[in-house]
Structure formats: C-alpha cells, structure tokens
Amino acid sequence: MKRFLKNTAAVAVIALAGMGAFSSSSMAAGKLSVSVALDPGSWDPIDTFLVAWGAVGSNLFDGLTERDTNAKLHPGLATSWDVLDDGVRIRFKLREGVKFHNGEPFNAEAVKFTFDRLLGDIGAKGPQRANYTSVKSVEIIDDYTVDFHLHQPDPVLLTKLAGYGAMIVPPKYIAEKGEDYFNTHPVGTGPFSFVSYEPKVDLELAANADYWGDKPKVSELEYRFISELTTAVAELQAGRVDIVEDLPISMLPVVKGDGKLDVMSTTGPAVYGLRFNTRDGITADVNVRKAIVMAVDRATIIKSLLAGEAEEIASFQSSLSFGNDPELKPLPYNPEEAKKLLKDAGVAPGAEVQIDIRAGNPTFNEVVQAVGAYLQTVGLKAVIKPYENSVFLNDIVPQGKTGALFQQSWGGWTLDYDNTAYLLYHTGQKWNPYGSDEKLNAMLEEQRPMTDVAKREVLLKGIAAYIANDVLEMPLYSLKAIYGVNKRVEGFVPAPDNRIKLNTVSVKE
C-alpha cells in the first residue's frame, strides 16, 4: 500500500520548516511510540466517533476548550467566553499568535469555517454533526472574537467544543488540498504535526515547536496500529513500543511481572454492551429481550474475565456520566425466569441468536463467548459473527443489517448521558438503526436545552429508566482505561476520557 509522504526529502522540509518541528536550537529529545489497536481510517475530526481517534487526534488538533486529566474544563484556542442572551449566544475571545502546522494563522475565520463545514454538507457525511445541532451560526466579530448563535441553550456545548467534530481546522489548506487529501494529511494547531501515515500500520508525528501550550518533550511521536494485542505487549516488552493503550485484561499478569514495565489505569467513561435488533425476529418481543438479559451472569463475567477491572452497568453510561442513576439496577441474573419468558413467548428450544461483533478486541470477544454459553443454558443457540471494523461501523450497524444482537462500545467522552442517549436512541441517528419511539424522542429533545442542572439530571435518569424498561440493550460493564507503560516514560498520566495529550511526556534514553 502506498506510504504517504514517507522517506522523501519533502518530509524533512515539511517536518522541519512548514510543519513546525523543532529547530536544532530547541530540539526536544527522543521518540515516543504508542500502540493503538484500531486505525480510525480517517483523520478528519468530523468523520469519526472512535475513542482511538480521540487518543491520537488530541495531539494533532485543538478545540476552543479542552479538558485536563481530571476532566476539568479549561480554555483551549479560546481564552475566555461569556454566555449571553439567556444562553442562546456565546462570545468567545480567541487565542492570538497561534498558527496551524502549515503556517496558516488561526483566527476567527478558521473557527467560522470549521463550524460552517461541520454543520454543512461535508459534516452531514460524518457522525459528529448531531452533537452540534444547537449551533445556528458562527458570527465573526473581529479577527479574534466570535459569537456562537444557538437555536436553544446547550448545557453541554462547552464540553463538546473540547472534542472530535469541534476541533478547529485550517480553511486555506483544505481549500487548496481538498477534503480527501486533508483526511490522510491532517493539519491542526496541536502539539504535534503530521509527518506520514500508512493505513493500518502507523502514523508518524513531529513536535510542534510553535505550540501555544506546553512544548513537547519528545521530538517524534509514533502511533503504531497493532490490532493483535498480544503482539502489542510483546513489542512493549521488547522496548519497541513505550505505551500500549487498552491493555487487555489477559495480559495484565505479563506486564505486571516485567520489571521494566508498569500498569496504569483510571476509571473511564467507556462502556460495553450488546444492543438488540428490535425490528426483526424473536428480539422484536420485549419479553424475549428481557429473557436474554436475565440469562447472562454479568457479575461473574466481570469477576472471572475482567479481573475486577470493570463495573456492572444498568444503563449505557459509566459512573462518571452526568445522568447516571446509581439507584437504577440491572435486570437480575435468573436463568429459570429467562426459560419461562422464552417458553411463554413461543420461542422454540435451539432457536438461533446471531451476535454481531467487531473483530480485533480479544477481551470483548471472550465476553461475548461467555454470553453465548449462558444463552445456551436457557435453550438458545448463539452464533457469533465477527466483522472487520470499517464494515461493521459503516455498513452493518447503520444500515440495520445486524443479527439479533450487536456489539456497542461507547466512549462517552463528554461525560454526559446526552452524548450517548441522543445518538443511540433518537430516531434517524446513525447508531439507531431500529428504534423509532416518539415519546423517547420527546424526552431526549426536552433535556437538551435545559439550563436547570437538577431538573435536567432528573430527566436524564428518567430516560435511562425508560430505555431499561423497554430493554433496548444488554448493558454489560464499564471498563477502566488500562495502559501498559515502559518505565522509561516520564510524565504519563491516564486521562478519564482516553484523550491523552502527550506533549508533557518524556522518555529516558
């Protein structure tokens, strides 16, 4: 496969001059190599929802706001903001003197271009626009001041501006190079700049000496896409990788037993479960869905397969999520009741239940195998069907081509249930191929403009209870963010949203 901008003299010129890498007088030392299991396949901020993109993209791009490792919101490319007109206008003062990696100036024009693009035809092709529909328009007040005009107040918007689709992009670069080129040759304002990309192999970045924040402490940052996590751990042990993201549970003893390595983890927002095809077959019956959930002992799965590094969930959100209700309990493990429900629903013994999953996640694959075994004990035959990631995410789920159940993994990066619930359950959303519930739609829409925090929390908890009562899914667990780290790495702190900026990390040679 063609290697983009690799091993050419042009790379050196771009990396050292046009892309803002360190000059010899200010050279940072060393190379940091990070293993990521999934190549997002697109580096355009509006074309992704994957946690893997956020982990990488946070080092290429900046938003108007940003979150630290304690999930606290801070100024980013905006230095301050004022909420005006009862919440339907927000004025942002922009950071001056910032440049994109290609030398293009960051200013109000770039902010307006970013959101016009996100909310226009280009953004309609990706999954991020739904997060920003409260934005009606962006008005340029002067070169470093913009007003966001909103259709209605959006209590989560400032957090949303710290991630994914709201990352600010360079208007002139995209106009000159085109959308396809930008997708494989990304340019942002972040602490590291693009050097080369080989799909499913690696992405190479260089330190941005002109970064407005803390200057990078390494000169090179490499992301290697290693889908086989045992291989990633072997590379970590050999010293060819410094950090392994999403360390598999099965490899914890190996990493902990190596004197050169550390295991680091933090409670995160990522949740895992299986959602139901509520349109077709036996799972169109809510009592069958209830039986399937009650057939699975999720607490034992967490204890035996996940080494206790996870928490059972009752709705599709972690304990970090605003809207999570600790009083909401999941359906109990009760195989005898499950058998009765299946019999009453007329489900024949040996009925086949297809479970569609994404290939390449050995931990979740083990969990699904266990789910299949539990279903067998109540008379169902589970058939597990893995798909290549891009096929699963772009064709199978959005097109409503799944079996009875399908994998859902969700990052929950806003730490707010709206970002999950609206995208998963509102009619017409990409990740809601089967549901159309007008009452649920109304509840989801009602909470979005609420500025009364307490009332909004009550409504979000009500939405979670409504979904649980209709058994739209089998929530399984919230998994900690776990990393394998070489001890030569200094300054690495796991972030609760998996989006780790690595400019403050150094390596001992």
Long-range contacts (C-beta under 8 A, 24 or more apart in sequence): 1-198, 1-199, 1-200, 1-201, 3-196, 3-198, 4-184, 4-185, 4-196, 4-197, 4-198, 5-185, 5-195, 5-196, 5-197, 6-196, 6-198, 11-195, 11-196, 14-195, 15-193, 15-195, 15-206, 16-206, 18-101, 18-102, 18-103, 19-101, 19-102, 19-187, 19-193, 19-194, 19-195, 19-206, 19-208, 20-99, 20-101, 20-103, 20-193, 20-206, 20-208, 20-209, 20-210, 20-211, 21-193, 21-206, 21-207, 21-208, 21-209, 21-219, 22-206, 22-207, 22-209, 22-216, 22-219, 23-209, 26-209, 26-215, 27-219, 28-207, 28-215, 28-216, 28-217, 28-218, 28-219, 29-217, 29-218, 29-219, 29-506, 29-507, 29-509, 30-217, 30-218, 30-219, 30-220, 30-506, 30-507, 30-509, 31-218, 31-219, 31-220, 31-221, 31-222, 31-507, 32-218, 32-220, 32-221, 32-222, 32-242, 32-243, 32-489, 32-502, 32-505, 32-507, 33-222, 33-224, 33-240, 33-241, 33-242, 33-243, 34-221, 34-222, 34-223, 34-224, 34-241, 34-242, 34-243, 34-244, 34-245, 34-502, 35-223, 35-224, 35-226, 35-232, 35-235, 35-236, 35-241, 35-243, 35-244, 35-245, 36-223, 36-224, 36-225, 36-226, 36-245, 36-246, 37-225, 37-226, 37-227, 37-229, 37-232, 37-245, 37-246, 37-360, 37-361, 38-225, 38-227, 38-360, 38-389, 39-199, 39-200, 39-225, 41-199, 41-390, 42-183, 43-182, 43-183, 43-184, 43-185, 43-186, 43-194, 43-197, 43-203, 44-126, 44-169, 44-179, 44-182, 44-183, 44-186, 45-128, 45-164, 45-165, 45-166, 45-167, 45-169, 46-117, 46-118, 46-122, 46-123, 46-126, 46-128, 46-129, 46-164, 46-165, 47-125, 47-126, 47-127, 47-128, 47-183, 48-126, 48-127, 48-128, 48-164, 49-127, 49-128, 49-164, 49-411, 49-423, 50-411, 51-270, 51-411, 51-413, 51-498, 51-499, 52-245, 53-164, 54-163, 54-164, 54-411, 54-413, 54-497, 54-498, 54-499, 55-245, 55-498, 55-499, 55-500, 56-203, 56-223, 57-164, 57-167, 57-186, 57-188, 57-499, 58-190, 58-499, 58-500, 58-501, 59-190, 59-191, 59-192, 59-205, 59-221, 59-501, 59-502, 59-503, 60-186, 60-188, 60-190, 60-192, 60-193, 60-194, 60-205, 61-167, 61-168, 61-169, 61-186, 61-188, 61-189, 61-190, 62-167, 62-168, 62-188, 62-189, 62-190, 63-161, 63-162, 63-163, 63-166, 63-167, 63-168, 64-92, 64-94, 64-111, 64-161, 64-162, 64-166, 64-168, 65-158, 65-159, 65-161, 65-162, 66-162, 66-501, 67-159, 67-162, 67-495, 67-497, 67-499, 69-493, 69-494, 69-495, 69-496, 69-500, 70-496, 71-320, 71-415, 71-495, 71-496, 71-497, 73-158, 73-159, 73-162, 76-161, 76-162, 77-106, 77-111, 77-168, 77-189, 78-161, 81-158, 86-153, 87-150, 87-152, 87-153, 87-154, 87-449, 87-451, 88-149, 88-150, 88-151, 88-152, 88-153, 89-147, 89-148, 89-149, 89-150, 90-147, 90-148, 90-150, 90-157, 90-158, 91-141, 91-145, 91-146, 91-147, 91-148, 92-145, 92-146, 92-147, 92-148, 93-144, 93-145, 94-144, 94-145, 94-146, 95-144, 95-212, 96-144, 97-212, 98-189, 98-212, 99-189, 99-210, 100-170, 100-173, 100-187, 100-188, 100-189, 101-187, 101-188, 101-189, 101-193, 101-194, 101-208, 102-170, 102-173, 102-187, 104-170, 104-171, 104-172, 104-173, 104-187, 106-168, 106-189, 107-143, 107-144, 108-140, 108-141, 108-142, 108-143, 108-144, 108-145, 108-146, 109-140, 109-143, 109-171, 110-168, 110-169, 110-170, 110-171, 111-138, 111-146, 111-168, 112-138, 112-139, 112-140, 112-146, 113-169, 113-171, 113-174, 114-166, 114-167, 114-168, 114-169, 114-171, 115-148, 115-166, 117-169, 117-174, 118-165, 118-166, 122-179, 123-165, 126-165, 127-423, 127-430, 127-431, 128-164, 128-165, 129-165, 130-422, 130-423, 130-429, 130-430, 131-160, 131-164, 131-165, 131-166, 131-414, 131-419, 131-423, 132-157, 132-160, 132-165, 132-166, 134-448, 134-449, 152-448, 152-449, 153-449, 153-450, 153-451, 154-448, 154-449, 155-449, 155-450, 155-451, 155-453, 155-456, 156-414, 156-416, 156-418, 156-419, 159-414, 159-415, 159-416, 160-414, 160-419, 163-413, 163-414, 163-497, 163-499, 164-413, 190-501, 191-215, 191-216, 191-501, 191-502, 191-503, 192-216, 192-221, 192-502, 192-503, 200-225, 200-227, 201-225, 211-503, 213-503, 214-503, 214-504, 215-503, 216-502, 216-503, 217-491, 217-503, 217-504, 217-505, 217-506, 218-502, 218-505, 218-506, 218-507, 221-502, 227-359, 227-360, 228-360, 229-362, 230-362, 233-484, 236-261, 236-484, 236-486, 237-261, 239-486, 241-486, 242-485, 242-486, 242-488, 242-489, 242-507, 243-483, 243-484, 243-485, 243-486, 243-489, 243-492, 244-483, 244-484, 244-485, 245-483, 245-498, 246-481, 246-482, 246-483, 247-482, 247-483, 247-484, 248-362, 248-363, 249-305, 249-306, 249-307, 249-309, 249-363, 249-482, 250-362, 250-363, 250-366, 251-484, 252-307, 252-309, 252-482, 255-484, 260-486, 260-487, 260-488, 261-484, 261-485, 261-486, 261-487, 262-484, 262-485, 262-486, 262-487, 263-482, 263-483, 263-484, 263-485, 264-482, 264-483, 264-485, 264-492, 264-494, 265-309, 265-480, 265-481, 265-482, 265-483, 265-494, 266-480, 266-481, 266-494, 266-495, 266-496, 267-318, 267-319, 267-320, 267-478, 267-480, 267-481, 267-496, 268-318, 268-320, 268-478, 268-479, 268-480, 268-481, 268-496, 268-497, 268-498, 269-317, 269-318, 269-320, 269-321, 269-411, 269-412, 269-413, 269-415, 269-478, 269-496, 269-497, 270-318, 270-409, 270-410, 270-411, 270-412, 270-478, 270-479, 270-481, 270-498, 271-313, 271-316, 271-317, 271-318, 271-409, 271-410, 271-412, 271-420, 271-475, 271-476, 271-477, 271-478, 271-479, 272-364, 272-367, 272-407, 272-408, 272-409, 272-476, 272-477, 272-478, 272-479, 273-313, 273-316, 273-407, 273-408, 273-473, 273-474, 273-475, 273-476, 273-477, 274-355, 274-368, 274-371, 274-405, 274-406, 274-407, 274-408, 274-473, 274-474, 274-476, 275-405, 275-406, 275-407, 275-408, 275-424, 275-472, 275-473, 275-474, 276-404, 276-405, 276-434, 276-471, 276-472, 276-473, 276-474, 277-400, 277-402, 277-403, 277-404, 277-405, 277-406, 277-434, 278-434, 278-435, 278-472, 279-400, 279-434, 280-404, 281-404, 282-345, 282-347, 282-351, 282-353, 282-404, 283-353, 283-404, 283-405, 285-345, 286-470, 286-471, 287-341, 287-344, 287-345, 288-341, 288-342, 288-345, 288-347, 289-471, 289-472, 290-331, 290-338, 290-341, 290-471, 291-337, 291-338, 291-339, 291-341, 291-342, 291-345, 291-347, 291-378, 292-338, 292-353, 292-375, 292-380, 292-405, 292-474, 293-330, 293-331, 293-471, 293-474, 294-331, 294-332, 294-333, 294-334, 294-335, 294-337, 294-338, 294-341, 295-333, 295-335, 295-338, 295-374, 295-375, 295-377, 295-378, 295-380, 296-333, 296-370, 296-371, 296-374, 296-375, 296-474, 297-333, 297-374, 298-330, 298-333, 298-476, 298-477, 299-333, 301-367, 301-370, 301-371, 301-476, 301-477, 302-477, 305-363, 305-366, 305-367, 305-370, 306-363, 306-367, 306-477, 306-479, 309-479, 309-480, 309-482, 310-477, 310-478, 310-479, 310-480, 311-477, 311-478, 312-476, 312-477, 313-475, 313-476, 313-477, 313-478, 314-464, 314-468, 314-475, 315-417, 315-464, 315-465, 315-467, 315-468, 315-475, 316-408, 316-410, 316-420, 316-421, 316-424, 316-467, 316-473, 316-475, 317-412, 317-417, 317-420, 317-464, 317-478, 318-412, 318-478, 319-478, 320-412, 320-415, 320-496, 321-412, 321-415, 321-416, 321-417, 321-420, 322-415, 322-416, 322-417, 322-457, 322-460, 323-416, 323-417, 323-418, 323-421, 323-457, 323-460, 323-461, 323-463, 323-464, 324-417, 324-461, 324-464, 325-461, 325-464, 325-465, 328-461, 328-464, 328-465, 328-468, 330-468, 330-475, 331-468, 331-471, 335-374, 335-377, 335-378, 338-378, 339-378, 339-379, 342-378, 342-379, 342-380, 347-379, 347-380, 349-379, 350-379, 350-380, 350-381, 351-379, 351-380, 351-381, 352-380, 352-381, 352-383, 353-380, 353-381, 353-382, 353-383, 353-403, 353-404, 353-405, 354-382, 354-383, 354-384, 354-385, 354-402, 354-403, 354-404, 354-405, 355-382, 355-383, 355-384, 355-385, 355-403, 355-404, 355-405, 355-406, 355-407, 356-385, 356-386, 356-387, 356-392, 356-396, 356-397, 356-402, 356-403, 356-405, 356-406, 356-407, 357-384, 357-385, 357-386, 357-387, 357-392, 357-406, 357-407, 358-386, 358-387, 358-389, 358-392, 358-393, 358-407, 358-409, 359-386, 359-387, 359-388, 359-389, 359-392, 360-389, 361-409, 363-479, 364-407, 364-409, 367-476, 368-407, 371-474, 397-431, 397-433, 398-430, 398-431, 398-433, 399-433, 400-433, 400-434, 402-433, 405-474, 408-473, 411-497, 411-498, 412-497, 413-497, 413-498, 413-499, 415-496, 415-497, 417-460, 417-463, 417-464, 418-444, 418-447, 418-448, 418-460, 421-460, 421-463, 421-464, 421-467, 422-448, 425-463, 425-467, 425-472, 435-472, 437-470, 439-466, 440-466, 440-467
